[in-house]
Amino acid sequence: MNKAVFFDRDGVINENGACLNRKDKIVILPGVKEALGKIKALVPLLIVISNQPIIARGLSNEEEIKEINNCINEKIDNLIDWFYFCPHHPNADLNKYRVNCECRKPRAGMIFQAAKDYNIDLSNSWFVGDMISDIIAGKSAGCKTILLKSPDNNNLIEGDKSISLDVKPDFYAKEISEVVGYIERND
């Protein structure tokens, strides 16, 4: 079985804009390309797991998100092996995307699909995110988790205040370069 490192996209790889629906809005965060290159040398399978509610709100579509993902990957030397994204939102403006699905984080459906597609051993894999929903998804799938930001990061899950914030990541990192050292020490 393969090991993998899963990453959230917005706020981890690129700037977290309110509506990343055009390629010219993409800004890769400092140090990301270098850190991902080092991580890929340790764990060759890198996968993005991302909620994209702008599709459900009618501000973008699935093809545009695929193009944006491809553009992001080009900017980081194609280090990401695959991008999974959830187009749904429980309060979607577009009826076809108003779904209480298993793929939207904090649920782990996209992670389980990636594990099936790539024969991934989730217990020996990591999830790196900047939101509590990322950590919940990673832990639900059995991954080790890394929260980018400080220990007092209290990012609530949009629209769902019922989920416990008692979930703690395995590691806190202030920047993505710290993730490299954590994976090196715990691989």
C-alpha positions in Angstrom: 0.0 0.0 0.0 1.1 3.6 -0.6 1.6 6.4 1.8 0.2 9.9 0.9 0.1 13.4 2.1 -3.3 15.1 1.6 -3.5 18.9 1.5 -6.4 21.3 1.6 -6.0 23.8 -1.2 -7.1 27.3 -0.3 -5.1 28.7 2.6 -2.5 25.9 2.4 -1.2 25.9 -1.2 -2.6 29.1 -2.5 -4.0 32.3 -0.9 -7.5 31.8 0.6 -9.5 34.2 -1.5 -13.3 34.4 -1.1 -13.9 33.4 -4.7 -11.0 31.8 -6.6 -12.9 31.4 -9.9 -10.2 32.8 -12.4 -6.7 31.7 -13.1 -5.4 35.3 -12.8 -6.5 35.3 -9.1 -4.1 32.4 -8.2 -1.4 33.3 -5.7 0.8 30.5 -4.5 1.8 30.9 -0.8 5.4 31.6 -0.1 7.6 28.4 0.4 4.9 26.0 -0.9 6.7 24.8 -4.0 9.9 24.2 -2.1 8.2 22.4 0.8 6.0 20.3 -1.5 9.2 19.2 -3.4 10.8 18.1 -0.2 7.7 16.3 1.0 7.4 14.5 -2.3 10.9 13.2 -1.9 9.8 11.6 1.4 6.2 10.6 0.4 5.8 10.5 -3.4 2.0 10.7 -3.4 0.6 14.2 -2.9 -3.2 14.8 -3.2 -5.4 17.8 -2.7 -8.7 17.4 -1.0 -10.8 20.6 -1.2 -14.3 21.9 -0.7 -15.3 24.2 -3.6 -18.7 25.7 -2.6 -18.4 28.4 -5.2 -19.7 25.8 -7.7 -22.8 25.3 -5.6 -23.2 29.1 -5.3 -23.1 29.4 -9.1 -19.9 31.5 -9.1 -17.9 28.9 -11.0 -18.4 25.5 -12.5 -16.6 22.1 -12.3 -14.6 22.6 -15.5 -13.3 26.0 -14.3 -12.2 24.5 -11.0 -10.4 21.8 -12.9 -8.6 24.4 -15.0 -7.7 26.4 -11.9 -6.4 23.2 -10.2 -4.3 22.5 -13.3 -2.9 26.1 -13.3 -2.1 25.8 -9.6 -0.3 22.5 -10.3 1.7 24.1 -13.1 2.8 26.9 -10.8 4.2 24.4 -8.4 6.0 22.2 -11.0 3.1 19.6 -11.1 4.0 18.2 -7.7 0.3 17.3 -6.9 -0.7 13.9 -8.2 -4.4 14.5 -8.1 -7.0 17.1 -7.0 -10.3 16.0 -5.5 -13.0 18.6 -4.9 -16.5 18.7 -3.5 -18.8 21.0 -5.5 -21.7 20.6 -2.9 -23.0 22.8 -0.2 -26.0 22.2 2.1 -27.3 25.8 1.4 -26.4 25.8 -2.3 -28.0 28.4 -4.7 -28.0 25.7 -7.4 -30.4 22.9 -6.6 -28.3 20.1 -8.1 -25.5 20.9 -5.7 -27.7 21.3 -2.6 -26.7 18.0 -1.2 -25.7 16.7 2.3 -23.0 14.6 0.8 -20.2 12.4 2.1 -17.5 14.2 0.1 -17.7 17.6 1.7 -15.3 18.1 4.6 -15.4 17.6 7.5 -16.6 14.2 6.2 -13.9 12.0 4.8 -15.5 10.8 1.5 -12.9 12.4 -0.8 -10.1 10.9 1.3 -11.6 7.4 1.2 -12.1 7.8 -2.6 -8.4 8.7 -3.0 -7.4 5.8 -0.8 -9.4 3.4 -3.1 -8.1 5.0 -6.3 -4.4 5.0 -5.2 -4.3 2.1 -2.8 -3.4 4.3 0.1 -2.6 3.2 3.6 -4.4 5.9 5.5 -2.9 5.0 8.9 0.5 5.9 7.4 -0.6 9.0 5.7 -1.0 12.7 6.7 -3.6 15.4 6.1 -2.4 19.1 6.1 -5.0 21.8 6.5 -5.8 25.2 7.9 -9.3 24.6 9.2 -10.8 22.4 11.9 -12.9 20.7 9.2 -9.6 19.5 7.6 -8.4 18.0 10.8 -11.8 16.3 11.4 -11.8 14.8 7.9 -8.2 13.6 8.3 -8.8 12.1 11.7 -12.0 10.5 10.5 -10.1 8.8 7.7 -7.4 7.6 10.2 -4.6 9.9 9.0 -2.1 11.8 11.1 -3.1 15.5 10.9 -1.2 18.8 10.7 -2.9 22.2 11.3 -1.2 25.1 9.7 -1.5 28.1 12.1 -1.1 28.5 15.8 -2.6 26.3 18.5 -5.2 28.9 19.3 -6.5 28.7 15.7 -10.3 28.5 16.1 -11.5 28.4 12.5 -15.1 27.3 12.7 -16.7 25.2 10.1 -18.8 27.4 7.9 -22.4 26.9 8.7 -21.9 24.1 11.2 -21.2 25.2 14.8 -22.4 21.8 16.1 -19.1 20.1 15.4 -16.8 19.8 18.3 -13.7 22.0 18.3 -12.2 19.6 20.8 -10.5 17.8 17.9 -6.8 18.4 18.0 -4.3 17.9 15.3 -1.2 15.7 15.8 1.0 18.7 15.0 0.7 22.5 14.6 2.7 24.4 12.0 3.0 28.1 11.5 4.2 27.6 7.9 4.4 24.8 5.5 8.1 24.4 5.8 7.6 23.1 9.3 5.5 20.3 7.8 8.6 18.9 6.1 10.4 18.4 9.4 7.4 16.8 11.0 7.0 14.2 8.2 10.7 13.5 8.2 10.7 12.8 11.9 7.5 10.7 11.9 7.8 8.8 8.6 
